[in-house]
Amino acid sequence: MLLTDSDWQALWLTLQLAGLSTALLMLLGLPLAAWRVRKQTRLRQVLDAVLALPLVLPPTVLGFYLLVLFAPDNPLGSAWIALTGQQLAFSFSGLVLGSVIYSLPFVVQPLTVAMREIPPSLLEAAASLGATRWERLHRVILPLLRRGLLVAATLGFAHTLGEFGVVLMLGGSIPGETQVVSIALFQHVEALRYADAHRLAAFQLGLSFLLLLLVYGLGDPRRSAPMRT
């Protein structure tokens, strides 16, 4: 038996959430990683601690404080209502913002590692040849970061797929709006619909495994090593 219509809806919503969150994560992660590589100050240590909080905080704790922050009577929540006419809490937009905050360390860390592996001498040589900052970014940095970018995007996407505590606290379970796969799976188990739960869980397990295979394949140095005869 295939997935039910509501499960397909939850799956599509989850893929939309993961895709949009990953795009925003990459836009935020690149400058943050570059700043971490360049700066060696106490402020960087504070930023590192803030970025690492989602790794150690229980997701429900992070989700609770984000829910409070997104509430209509708080500055961020009221500003969002004034801008869009909709509340941020219990909305798809709130899920996206929460997912970006929750998954940011999984994107920034591999990008930081990849940037630290770029030899400064290459950038200095490009600058000495008259390359502008944009040309150095486009012709030197981004090609060397390609693998790191793919790993970071894959990790951010996969981590968003598996979210539960944060999305439950922020969005509840509104079909077509905030009910993602992890929430639908939990509700199947809660209602003792184990066959439906098995199908959703098997799909997410298979997709997560494929994404991890991609990450480990991209990180394998033998993929870029020259062939020996």
N, C-alpha and C positions, 0 to 999 in steps of 0.2 A: 504493500500500500504506500502511495506517495504521501508527501507532506500535505497537511490540511491547508486551506486557503489562509487561515490566520497565521500558520507557521511560515508559509511563503512570504506573507506580509512582514512578519518579524524578521525573517532572513534578509529580505530586500532592505528593510530599514537599517539592519545591522551593517550591511555592506555599504549603504550610503553614509552611515555614521563613521565607519572605519575609513572610507575613502576621503571624505571631507576633512576628518580629523588629521589624517596623515598628511594631506596637502598643507594644512595650517601648521602642523608640527615641523615640516621641512622648512617652511618659511621662517619660523621662529628659531628652529634648531641651528640653522647655518650661522646666523650672526652671533648667537649665544656661544656656539662652539668656537668660532673665530675669536671672540672676546676672551674666552677661557684660555686659549692658547697664547694669546698676546700678553695678557695682563697677569702679573704675579703680585697681587696686593691682598690685603685683608678683605677688601670688598669682594674679591673673587672667592675667598673662602666662605664668606657669607652666602654668596650666590650658589656655590656648590652645595652648601648645607640645605638651602631652600629647594634646590632642584632635586636633592636626594630624599626629601621628606616623603613623597609618594611611595618610595621604596620601602619605608619602615612603618609608615602610618597604616593602621587598618583602613581598608577602603571605606567602611561605613563612617569612620571618624572624618576622613577627608570629605566624603559626600555630605555629611551633616553640616560641616562648616561652610562648604560651598552652597548648600541649600540656604543657610542663614544669610550668606553674602548675596545670593540672588533674589532674596525676598523683596517684594515690592516696597516695603518700608525702609529698605537700605539704599544707599546712594547708587550702587551699581544696578540693582533691580529697578529702581524708579527711573534711572536714566535710560535703561533699555526700553521701558514702557513708553517713555516720552519719545524715544527715537523710532520705535517700531509699532507701537500700539498693542504689543503683546507682552505678557510676563515672561521672564527668563526661566524661573523655576517651573518644573513640570512641562517643559517644552523641548522640542528637538534641538533648538538653538542652545538651550541650557546643557543638554547632553553633549553637544559638540564642544562647548567651552570646557565643561568638566573633563571630558575625555582628553582634550589637549593638555590640560594641567596634569592629569593623572599619568599620561604616557610620555610626557616630555623627557624624563630622564632616559628612557629607552631609545630616544632619538639623538639627544645631545651627546651621550657618552660615546657611541660609535663614531659620530662625526668628529668629536674631539680627538679620538685616537687616530682617525684617518688624517686629520689636519696636522697632527704632530709628526707624522711620518713623511710629510712633504719636506724635502731638503731646502733650507733657506737659500742655498747657493743657486738653486734654479730660479727662484724669484728675483734674486739679486742680478743674475745674468740677464733675465728678461728685462728688468728695469734698465740695466746698462745698455741694452740694445734699443732703448727708446720705447718699450711697450708701456702703454698707459695702465692705470690700475684696472680698468675694465678689460683690457686685452690680457693682462696677467690672470685675471679671474677666469676669463672665457677660454683662453688657450693653454693655460698651465694648471691652475688650481682645480677647476672642475673636471678636466680629464683624469687627473690623478686622484680625485675624490670619487670617481664613478662607483667603485666597489663600496666604499663607505656610505655613499648616498643610497645605494640599493639595499644594503644591510639595514641602515637606519629606517628607511621607508618600510621595509618588510617587518622589522620588529615593531614599529609603531602601529602598523596595520594589524598585525597578529595580536598585540597586546590589547588593542581596542576591541577586537572581536570577542575576547574573553572577559570583558568587564562585567561585573555583577553589582558589587556593593555600591560603587559610586553612582551607576545609572539607576539603581533601585532607589537610592536616597534622593537623587535629583529629579528623576522622572516618573517614578512609580511604574504603573503598567497601563498606559493609555494606548489601545490598539491603533496602529497606524501613525502614532505620534512619538511614543516613548517605549513601547513594548518591543525590546530587542530579543535576540535569540536566547540569551542567558536567562532573561526574565520569563519568557515563554516556557523554557525548559523547567525552571523552578515550579511554575504553576502546574505543568503536567505532572510532575512528581508529587506535588502537594495534593492534587486531585486523584492520585493513584492511576493516572493514564500512562502507564509505563511503556506501552508500545509507542505512543507518540513521543515520549521522552527519549526512548532509544533512538528513534530516527533523527531527532534533532541533535542529540549528543554525538551520534555516529558521524553526522555531516560535519559538525564543528571539529570533532577529533581528526577527521580526515583532512580538512582544510588546514588546521593548525599544523599537522604533521608535514604537509606539503610545504607550508611556509617555512618551517624550521629546516627542512631539507634544502630549501633555497638559500637560507641564511648560512648554513654550514658549507654549502657548495661554494657560495660567494667568498667565504672566509678561508677557503682551502688554498694555501699558497701554491700548491701544485698546479692549480688551474692557470696561473700566470707564469709558471716556470717554463723555460725553453725546453723543447723536446731534445733528448739526447740520442745520438745514434751510436 
